[in-house]
Amino acid sequence: MSGLNEMYDLNGKVAIITGGASGMGRAASLLFAQAGANVVVADLNDADGEHVAKLASECGNESVFQRADVSAEPDIEALIARATDTFGRLDIMFNNAGIGGAIGPLEDVSVEDWDRTQAVCLRGVFLGMKHAAGPMRAVGGGSIISTSSTGGLEGSTGLFSYCAAKAAVAHLTRCAALEFAGDRIRVNCIAPGGISTPILFGIGGSNKEQVEAGLERFQPYPRVGQPEDIANAALFLASDAAEFITGHTLVVDGGATAGPKIAVPKPGRKRRSRFAGPSFERSPS
């Protein structure tokens, strides 16, 4: 790489990506490998995880798969050890694994479903931060990235445990950024909007085409968000280009949280400028 591209060069760096077997994690695993990183793909999906690790190795340096339940501390400890034992260091931790979890009216959500959702979407992020910090400190710093959601920034119904966990991820990110700033460990998160991934197909009970048609109706930007959009954001936060950014939630949502799609001007439609004065004056017609 040369020039500006050197800022995104991950050669010599080691990255762990949880939820790496599909969706945003798969896209990030391949992109990080292309940027030069050794990638540890972590997931509970053995077959797809092994396949992604194989693809990552083919387009970059060696990558490996490690089976891991992010809600289980021994699994996270083993995951970190796999990275350091295999590649000698850890520079990037992308806490991406997540589930839709408990779905439905608040009064009908069981405690068991609530807790399981929190365990994957929040405890998994906490454990990733907790156990990645030491190896990163040992090499002079690093980048911890976690997947939050626009569901953690705005109110929503039907996904109460998920949204609460994602809001907590954003605040945990800010707190951890303060904790680790002196170690040159940057801590940021990404808040995806509606991205066309298998997790959405599961929540909606619909196929890919139906989900994407629904997303296109609600996002102002005129195309559906793809896993690669989140992978690109993660690469930026992992790279030296983001060296002075920590404690930040990067929203990647095609403008969904900026305002309603109805406010977006229709392309090609001519509009005229005018001025509306106080209520006692007649507005120009």
The 8 nearest C-alpha neighbors of each residue, nearest first, counted from 0:
[[1, 5, 4, 8, 2, 3, 7, 6],
 [0, 2, 5, 4, 3, 6, 8, 7],
 [3, 1, 4, 5, 0, 6, 7, 8],
 [2, 4, 5, 6, 1, 7, 0, 240],
 [5, 3, 6, 2, 7, 1, 0, 8],
 [4, 6, 8, 0, 1, 7, 3, 2],
 [5, 7, 240, 4, 239, 8, 3, 238],
 [8, 6, 238, 5, 4, 9, 239, 240],
 [7, 9, 5, 34, 6, 10, 35, 4],
 [10, 8, 35, 36, 34, 12, 11, 7],
 [11, 9, 35, 36, 12, 8, 34, 37],
 [10, 12, 9, 36, 13, 35, 37, 8],
 [13, 11, 36, 9, 10, 90, 37, 14],
 [12, 14, 37, 89, 90, 36, 38, 91],
 [15, 13, 91, 38, 92, 90, 39, 37],
 [14, 16, 39, 92, 38, 93, 40, 91],
 [15, 17, 93, 40, 19, 41, 39, 92],
 [18, 16, 41, 96, 19, 95, 94, 42],
 [17, 19, 96, 42, 24, 95, 20, 41],
 [18, 20, 24, 25, 17, 40, 16, 41],
 [19, 21, 48, 47, 25, 18, 42, 51],
 [22, 20, 25, 19, 24, 23, 18, 47],
 [21, 23, 196, 25, 24, 226, 197, 26],
 [22, 24, 226, 26, 25, 27, 229, 230],
 [25, 23, 19, 27, 18, 26, 22, 21],
 [24, 26, 21, 19, 28, 20, 22, 27],
 [25, 27, 23, 29, 24, 28, 227, 230],
 [26, 28, 230, 30, 24, 25, 29, 31],
 [29, 27, 25, 31, 26, 30, 24, 32],
 [28, 30, 55, 32, 26, 27, 31, 33],
 [29, 31, 33, 27, 32, 28, 26, 34],
 [32, 30, 34, 28, 33, 29, 36, 27],
 [33, 31, 59, 36, 35, 29, 34, 30],
 [32, 34, 30, 59, 35, 31, 58, 29],
 [33, 35, 31, 32, 9, 8, 36, 30],
 [36, 34, 10, 9, 32, 33, 59, 60],
 [37, 35, 32, 9, 12, 10, 13, 31],
 [36, 38, 13, 62, 60, 61, 14, 32],
 [39, 37, 62, 14, 15, 36, 13, 40],
 [38, 40, 15, 63, 64, 62, 14, 41],
 [39, 41, 64, 19, 16, 38, 52, 65],
 [42, 40, 17, 65, 19, 66, 67, 64],
 [43, 41, 18, 66, 44, 67, 17, 19],
 [42, 44, 66, 67, 45, 68, 41, 48],
 [45, 43, 42, 48, 47, 46, 20, 66],
 [44, 46, 48, 47, 43, 49, 66, 42],
 [47, 45, 49, 48, 44, 50, 20, 51],
 [46, 48, 50, 20, 49, 45, 44, 51],
 [49, 47, 20, 45, 51, 50, 46, 44],
 [48, 50, 52, 46, 64, 47, 51, 45],
 [49, 51, 47, 53, 48, 52, 54, 46],
 [50, 52, 54, 48, 53, 49, 55, 20],
 [53, 51, 55, 49, 63, 62, 50, 54],
 [52, 54, 50, 56, 51, 55, 49, 57],
 [55, 53, 51, 57, 56, 52, 50, 58],
 [56, 54, 52, 29, 58, 57, 53, 32],
 [57, 55, 61, 62, 53, 59, 54, 60],
 [56, 58, 54, 55, 59, 53, 60, 61],
 [59, 57, 55, 56, 33, 32, 54, 60],
 [60, 58, 32, 33, 56, 35, 57, 55],
 [61, 59, 56, 37, 35, 62, 32, 36],
 [60, 62, 56, 37, 59, 63, 38, 55],
 [61, 63, 38, 56, 37, 52, 39, 55],
 [62, 64, 39, 52, 40, 38, 65, 61],
 [65, 63, 40, 49, 52, 39, 41, 48],
 [66, 64, 41, 40, 67, 78, 63, 39],
 [65, 67, 42, 43, 41, 45, 64, 68],
 [68, 66, 74, 42, 43, 41, 69, 65],
 [67, 69, 70, 71, 74, 43, 42, 66],
 [70, 68, 123, 71, 67, 75, 119, 74],
 [69, 71, 123, 119, 118, 68, 122, 72],
 [72, 70, 74, 69, 68, 73, 75, 123],
 [71, 73, 75, 74, 76, 70, 126, 69],
 [74, 72, 76, 75, 71, 77, 78, 68],
 [73, 75, 77, 67, 72, 71, 76, 68],
 [76, 74, 78, 72, 77, 73, 69, 79],
 [77, 75, 73, 79, 78, 74, 72, 80],
 [78, 76, 80, 74, 75, 79, 81, 73],
 [79, 77, 75, 81, 80, 76, 74, 65],
 [78, 80, 82, 76, 81, 77, 75, 83],
 [79, 81, 77, 83, 78, 82, 84, 76],
 [82, 80, 78, 84, 79, 83, 85, 77],
 [81, 83, 79, 85, 80, 84, 86, 39],
 [82, 84, 87, 88, 80, 86, 85, 81],
 [85, 83, 81, 87, 82, 80, 86, 88],
 [86, 84, 82, 83, 81, 87, 80, 88],
 [85, 87, 83, 82, 88, 84, 13, 37],
 [88, 86, 83, 84, 85, 82, 89, 13],
 [87, 89, 83, 86, 13, 134, 90, 82],
 [88, 90, 13, 135, 134, 91, 83, 14],
 [91, 89, 141, 13, 135, 12, 14, 142],
 [90, 92, 14, 142, 141, 143, 89, 15],
 [93, 91, 143, 15, 14, 144, 94, 16],
 [92, 94, 144, 16, 145, 95, 143, 15],
 [95, 93, 145, 17, 124, 144, 96, 92],
 [94, 96, 146, 17, 93, 18, 145, 24],
 [97, 95, 18, 17, 94, 120, 98, 119],
 [96, 98, 120, 119, 95, 99, 18, 146],
 [99, 97, 100, 198, 120, 116, 119, 96],
 [100, 98, 202, 161, 198, 101, 97, 116],
 [99, 101, 116, 98, 102, 161, 112, 115],
 [100, 102, 112, 113, 160, 116, 158, 108],
 [101, 103, 158, 157, 100, 104, 108, 99],
 [102, 104, 157, 105, 108, 158, 107, 101],
 [105, 103, 107, 106, 157, 108, 102, 156],
 [104, 106, 107, 108, 103, 159, 157, 156],
 [107, 105, 104, 108, 109, 103, 157, 159],
 [106, 108, 104, 105, 109, 103, 102, 110],
 [109, 107, 105, 106, 101, 104, 110, 103],
 [110, 108, 112, 111, 113, 107, 101, 106],
 [109, 111, 113, 112, 114, 108, 115, 101],
 [110, 112, 114, 109, 113, 115, 108, 116],
 [111, 113, 115, 101, 109, 114, 110, 116],
 [114, 112, 110, 116, 111, 115, 160, 101],
 [115, 113, 117, 111, 116, 112, 118, 110],
 [114, 116, 118, 112, 117, 113, 111, 119],
 [117, 115, 100, 113, 114, 118, 119, 120],
 [116, 118, 114, 121, 120, 115, 119, 164],
 [119, 117, 122, 115, 70, 116, 121, 120],
 [118, 120, 70, 123, 116, 117, 121, 122],
 [119, 121, 97, 117, 118, 164, 123, 116],
 [122, 120, 117, 124, 123, 164, 118, 119],
 [121, 123, 118, 125, 124, 70, 119, 126],
 [124, 122, 69, 70, 119, 126, 121, 125],
 [123, 125, 127, 121, 122, 126, 94, 128],
 [126, 124, 122, 128, 127, 123, 129, 121],
 [127, 125, 129, 123, 128, 124, 122, 130],
 [126, 128, 124, 125, 129, 130, 131, 123],
 [127, 129, 125, 131, 126, 130, 132, 124],
 [130, 128, 126, 127, 131, 132, 125, 133],
 [129, 131, 127, 132, 128, 126, 133, 76],
 [130, 132, 128, 133, 129, 127, 134, 135],
 [131, 133, 135, 130, 134, 129, 136, 128],
 [132, 134, 136, 135, 131, 137, 130, 129],
 [135, 133, 137, 136, 132, 89, 131, 88],
 [136, 134, 140, 132, 137, 141, 138, 133],
 [135, 137, 133, 139, 140, 134, 138, 182],
 [136, 138, 134, 135, 139, 133, 140, 88],
 [139, 137, 135, 136, 140, 134, 88, 90],
 [140, 138, 136, 137, 135, 183, 182, 141],
 [141, 139, 183, 184, 135, 136, 182, 138],
 [140, 142, 184, 90, 135, 91, 185, 183],
 [141, 143, 185, 91, 237, 184, 186, 90],
 [144, 142, 186, 92, 91, 93, 185, 187],
 [143, 145, 93, 187, 188, 186, 94, 92],
 [146, 144, 94, 188, 93, 95, 147, 189],
 [145, 147, 95, 189, 188, 94, 190, 148],
 [146, 148, 190, 165, 189, 168, 188, 169],
 [149, 147, 190, 150, 191, 151, 165, 192],
 [148, 150, 152, 151, 190, 192, 191, 153],
 [151, 149, 148, 162, 152, 153, 155, 154],
 [150, 152, 166, 165, 162, 149, 148, 153],
 [151, 153, 149, 150, 166, 154, 148, 165],
 [154, 152, 150, 151, 149, 155, 256, 162],
 [155, 153, 150, 152, 156, 151, 162, 159],
 [154, 156, 153, 150, 157, 158, 159, 162],
 [157, 155, 158, 159, 154, 104, 103, 105],
 [156, 158, 103, 102, 104, 159, 155, 105],
 [159, 157, 102, 161, 156, 160, 162, 101],
 [158, 160, 162, 161, 157, 163, 156, 105],
 [159, 161, 163, 162, 113, 158, 164, 116],
 [162, 160, 164, 158, 163, 159, 165, 99],
 [163, 161, 151, 150, 165, 159, 164, 160],
 [162, 164, 160, 166, 161, 165, 159, 167],
 [165, 163, 167, 161, 121, 162, 166, 117],
 [164, 166, 151, 147, 168, 162, 167, 163],
 [167, 165, 151, 163, 169, 168, 164, 162],
 [166, 168, 164, 170, 165, 169, 171, 163],
 [169, 167, 165, 171, 166, 170, 147, 172],
 [170, 168, 172, 166, 167, 171, 147, 248],
 [171, 169, 173, 167, 172, 168, 174, 166],
 [170, 172, 168, 174, 173, 169, 167, 175],
 [173, 171, 169, 170, 175, 174, 246, 187],
 [174, 172, 246, 176, 170, 171, 175, 177],
 [173, 175, 171, 177, 176, 172, 170, 178],
 [176, 174, 178, 172, 177, 173, 171, 179],
 [177, 175, 186, 246, 173, 174, 178, 179],
 [178, 176, 175, 174, 180, 179, 173, 246],
 [177, 179, 175, 176, 180, 174, 181, 182],
 [178, 180, 182, 184, 176, 181, 177, 175],
 [181, 179, 183, 182, 177, 184, 176, 178],
 [180, 182, 183, 179, 184, 178, 177, 140],
 [181, 183, 179, 184, 180, 140, 136, 139],
 [184, 182, 140, 180, 181, 185, 141, 179],
 [183, 185, 141, 140, 182, 179, 142, 180],
 [184, 186, 142, 245, 143, 176, 183, 141],
 [187, 185, 143, 176, 245, 246, 172, 144],
 [188, 186, 247, 144, 246, 245, 172, 248],
 [187, 189, 145, 248, 144, 146, 147, 249],
 [188, 190, 249, 146, 248, 147, 250, 191],
 [189, 191, 148, 250, 147, 149, 249, 251],
 [192, 190, 251, 148, 252, 149, 250, 189],
 [191, 193, 252, 149, 194, 251, 148, 190],
 [192, 194, 214, 224, 252, 191, 195, 223],
 [193, 195, 224, 225, 196, 192, 226, 191],
 [194, 196, 225, 224, 211, 193, 226, 199],
 [195, 197, 22, 198, 199, 194, 226, 200],
 [196, 198, 200, 199, 201, 22, 195, 21],
 [199, 197, 201, 196, 200, 202, 99, 98],
 [200, 198, 202, 201, 197, 196, 203, 195],
 [199, 201, 197, 203, 205, 198, 202, 204],
 [200, 202, 204, 198, 199, 203, 197, 205],
 [203, 201, 199, 200, 204, 99, 198, 102],
 [204, 202, 205, 200, 201, 199, 210, 206],
 [203, 205, 201, 202, 200, 206, 199, 210],
 [206, 204, 203, 200, 209, 210, 207, 201],
 [205, 207, 209, 208, 200, 210, 204, 203],
 [206, 208, 210, 209, 211, 200, 205, 195],
 [209, 207, 211, 210, 206, 212, 205, 213],
 [210, 208, 212, 206, 211, 207, 205, 213],
 [209, 211, 213, 207, 212, 208, 205, 206],
 [212, 210, 214, 208, 213, 209, 207, 215],
 [211, 213, 209, 215, 210, 214, 208, 216],
 [214, 212, 210, 211, 216, 215, 209, 217],
 [215, 213, 211, 216, 217, 212, 193, 218],
 [214, 216, 212, 213, 217, 218, 223, 211],
 [217, 215, 213, 214, 218, 212, 260, 219],
 [216, 218, 214, 215, 260, 219, 213, 255],
 [217, 219, 255, 215, 220, 253, 216, 214],
 [220, 218, 260, 254, 255, 221, 253, 217],
 [219, 221, 253, 218, 222, 254, 223, 255],
 [222, 220, 219, 215, 223, 218, 253, 216],
 [221, 223, 220, 215, 224, 218, 253, 219],
 [222, 224, 215, 211, 214, 225, 194, 221],
 [223, 225, 194, 195, 193, 222, 228, 253],
 [224, 226, 194, 227, 195, 228, 223, 229],
 [227, 225, 23, 228, 229, 22, 26, 230],
 [226, 228, 230, 225, 229, 26, 231, 23],
 [229, 227, 231, 226, 230, 225, 232, 224],
 [228, 230, 232, 231, 227, 226, 233, 23],
 [229, 231, 27, 227, 233, 232, 228, 26],
 [230, 232, 234, 228, 229, 233, 227, 235],
 [233, 231, 229, 235, 230, 234, 236, 228],
 [232, 234, 230, 236, 235, 231, 237, 229],
 [235, 233, 237, 231, 232, 236, 238, 230],
 [234, 236, 232, 238, 233, 237, 241, 231],
 [237, 235, 233, 241, 234, 238, 232, 144],
 [238, 236, 234, 235, 142, 233, 91, 239],
 [237, 239, 7, 235, 240, 236, 241, 234],
 [238, 240, 242, 241, 6, 7, 237, 235],
 [239, 241, 6, 238, 242, 235, 7, 236],
 [242, 240, 239, 244, 236, 243, 238, 235],
 [241, 243, 239, 244, 240, 238, 185, 236],
 [244, 242, 241, 245, 240, 185, 239, 183],
 [245, 243, 241, 242, 247, 246, 185, 187],
 [246, 244, 185, 186, 247, 187, 176, 243],
 [245, 247, 173, 176, 187, 186, 172, 248],
 [248, 246, 187, 245, 249, 188, 244, 173],
 [249, 247, 188, 189, 187, 250, 169, 190],
 [248, 250, 189, 190, 247, 188, 251, 187],
 [251, 249, 190, 189, 191, 252, 248, 149],
 [252, 250, 191, 190, 192, 253, 249, 229],
 [253, 251, 192, 254, 191, 255, 250, 193],
 [254, 252, 220, 255, 218, 219, 251, 224],
 [253, 255, 257, 252, 256, 219, 220, 218],
 [254, 256, 218, 252, 257, 253, 219, 258],
 [257, 255, 258, 254, 252, 149, 259, 153],
 [258, 256, 254, 255, 259, 219, 253, 252],
 [257, 259, 256, 255, 260, 262, 254, 219],
 [260, 258, 261, 262, 255, 219, 257, 217],
 [259, 261, 219, 262, 263, 217, 218, 258],
 [260, 262, 259, 263, 264, 219, 258, 217],
 [263, 261, 260, 259, 264, 258, 219, 265],
 [262, 264, 260, 261, 265, 219, 259, 258],
 [265, 263, 266, 262, 268, 261, 267, 260],
 [264, 266, 268, 267, 263, 269, 262, 261],
 [267, 265, 268, 264, 269, 263, 221, 270],
 [268, 266, 269, 265, 264, 270, 263, 271],
 [267, 269, 266, 265, 270, 264, 271, 263],
 [270, 268, 267, 271, 266, 265, 264, 272],
 [271, 269, 268, 272, 264, 267, 273, 265],
 [272, 270, 273, 269, 268, 274, 284, 283],
 [271, 273, 270, 274, 269, 275, 283, 284],
 [272, 274, 271, 275, 283, 282, 284, 270],
 [275, 273, 276, 272, 283, 282, 277, 284],
 [274, 276, 282, 273, 277, 283, 281, 278],
 [275, 277, 280, 274, 282, 278, 281, 279],
 [278, 276, 279, 280, 275, 281, 282, 274],
 [277, 279, 280, 276, 281, 282, 275, 283],
 [280, 278, 277, 281, 276, 282, 275, 283],
 [281, 279, 278, 277, 276, 282, 275, 283],
 [280, 282, 283, 279, 278, 276, 277, 275],
 [281, 283, 275, 280, 284, 276, 274, 278],
 [284, 282, 281, 275, 273, 274, 276, 280],
 [283, 282, 281, 273, 275, 274, 271, 272]]
